[in-house]
Amino acid sequence: MIEICKTFFGNRVKLIKLKKFVDKRGYFIENFNVRELKDIGISTKFVQDNESLSINKGTIRGMHFQKKPMQQAKLISVKKGSIFDVFVDLNKNSKTYGMHKKIILKSTDNFLLYIPFNFAHGFCTLEKNTIVNYKISNYYSADHEITIDYNDHTLNIPWPRFNNSKFISKKDKNGKKFIDLSNNL
């Protein structure tokens, strides 16, 4: 059983609460149910599950998206730890184009975050040994992947700071500037 807790960008991005059943043995959570997702307006077909382990607090992954025809919707959950999650509207026809929203996701909250096509996504870990799982609606394509500079001044994302040290890949450090994306969307 699931319910929408909050929506962003005109109901396109959805924060979903999973029902947790607790008894003396522990707990049970149904992490994914196509029928229940359809009931709340998500008919996306997911084709792949990904999982990342970030050993260090302050690890940044993102901002990523794939351009047409390989664009991806994502269904994100935190299995261990917590993240500062960010998504940016890349739909040029939207009045919120180029705007970002942020949310803290914790493993203890039992949330799923649904991010549709035309959004860039990234996160920063708030704890050591954080595990993030995300279902994606299309397969990875290196030829279609775009990385936006996580620290782009146009987007002005207020990333958490941990003693000014960040753990970030070379690819993510060298992302494109947001204003240079117009031909890639």
Secondary structure as GFF3:
##gff-version 3
##sequence-region A 1 185
A	DSSP	beta_strand	2	8	.	.	.	ID=ss1
A	DSSP	beta_strand	13	18	.	.	.	ID=ss2
A	DSSP	beta_strand	20	23	.	.	.	ID=ss3
A	DSSP	beta_strand	26	29	.	.	.	ID=ss4
A	DSSP	alpha_helix	34	39	.	.	.	ID=ss5
A	DSSP	beta_strand	48	54	.	.	.	ID=ss6
A	DSSP	beta_strand	59	66	.	.	.	ID=ss7
A	DSSP	beta_strand	74	80	.	.	.	ID=ss8
A	DSSP	beta_strand	82	89	.	.	.	ID=ss9
A	DSSP	beta_strand	100	106	.	.	.	ID=ss10
A	DSSP	three_ten_helix	107	109	.	.	.	ID=ss11
A	DSSP	beta_strand	111	115	.	.	.	ID=ss12
A	DSSP	beta_strand	119	125	.	.	.	ID=ss13
A	DSSP	beta_strand	130	136	.	.	.	ID=ss14
A	DSSP	beta_strand	145	147	.	.	.	ID=ss15
A	DSSP	beta_strand	167	168	.	.	.	ID=ss16
A	DSSP	alpha_helix	170	173	.	.	.	ID=ss17
A	DSSP	three_ten_helix	178	180	.	.	.	ID=ss18
A	DSSP	three_ten_helix	182	184	.	.	.	ID=ss19
###
